Amino acid sequence: MRIFPGFALAGMLSVVSILMPAARASVYRCIGEDGRISYQQIRCDSEAKPMRFKDRQSGLSALRPGEKALLKRYRKKDAERYRKPRVRDRTSAKDARACWDRKKQLEAVRAKLRHGYTLKEDDALHRKRDNAEAYLRKFCS
C-alpha cells in the first residue's frame, strides 16, 4: 500500500499541532530607577512574576455585545436599503415597482455622470436624470 506524501505530511502536522502546547509569551511589568513603567518579555529582577490576563484567547475573539448590536443594526439597515417595497394590492404594487425601477435608473444615471461619459451622451444623460427626479418628486414619496 502506497501512502501519498501530502497525506502523510498533513497527518504528521495534525498530530504535532495537537501534542504541542500553545506557545505563549510572558509579559512582565517593570518599574525603572527613574520611576517609569515598562512592559517586557524578559524579567526585570529575580522576584518578578509574569502578569496574568483574564482573556487568554489568542487570535480572533468573538464580538462583544455592543459590537454585535452595532453589526446587527448595520445589517438590518443594509437589508432595508436593498429590499424591494412590499405592497398589498396590485395597483400600488405596480406603482411601487415603477418608483423602485426609476430610483435604480436615477442611481445608474448619476453614477454615469460621476464617472465619465462621452460628449454625445451629455444631453441624454442630463435629460434622463431630470426626468427621473421629476417623476420621483411627483409620484413617489
C-alpha positions, 0 to 999 in steps of 0.5 A, spaced: 500 500 500 502 506 497 501 512 502 501 519 498 506 524 501 501 530 502 497 525 506 502 523 510 505 530 511 498 533 513 497 527 518 504 528 521 502 536 522 495 534 525 498 530 530 504 535 532 499 541 532 495 537 537 501 534 542 504 541 542 502 546 547 500 553 545 506 557 545 505 563 549 509 569 551 510 572 558 509 579 559 512 582 565 511 589 568 517 593 570 518 599 574 525 603 572 530 607 577 527 613 574 520 611 576 517 609 569 513 603 567 515 598 562 512 592 559 517 586 557 518 579 555 524 578 559 524 579 567 526 585 570 529 582 577 529 575 580 522 576 584 518 578 578 512 574 576 509 574 569 502 578 569 496 574 568 490 576 563 483 574 564 482 573 556 487 568 554 484 567 547 489 568 542 487 570 535 480 572 533 475 573 539 468 573 538 464 580 538 462 583 544 455 585 545 455 592 543 459 590 537 454 585 535 448 590 536 452 595 532 453 589 526 446 587 527 443 594 526 448 595 520 445 589 517 438 590 518 439 597 515 443 594 509 437 589 508 432 595 508 436 599 503 436 593 498 429 590 499 424 591 494 417 595 497 412 590 499 405 592 497 398 589 498 394 590 492 396 590 485 395 597 483 400 600 488 404 594 487 405 596 480 406 603 482 411 601 487 415 597 482 415 603 477 418 608 483 423 602 485 425 601 477 426 609 476 430 610 483 435 604 480 435 608 473 436 615 477 442 611 481 445 608 474 444 615 471 448 619 476 453 614 477 454 615 469 455 622 470 460 621 476 464 617 472 465 619 465 461 619 459 462 621 452 460 628 449 454 625 445 451 622 451 451 629 455 444 631 453 441 624 454 444 623 460 442 630 463 435 629 460 434 622 463 436 624 470 431 630 470 426 626 468 427 621 473 427 626 479 421 629 476 417 623 476 420 621 483 418 628 486 411 627 483 409 620 484 413 617 489 414 619 496 
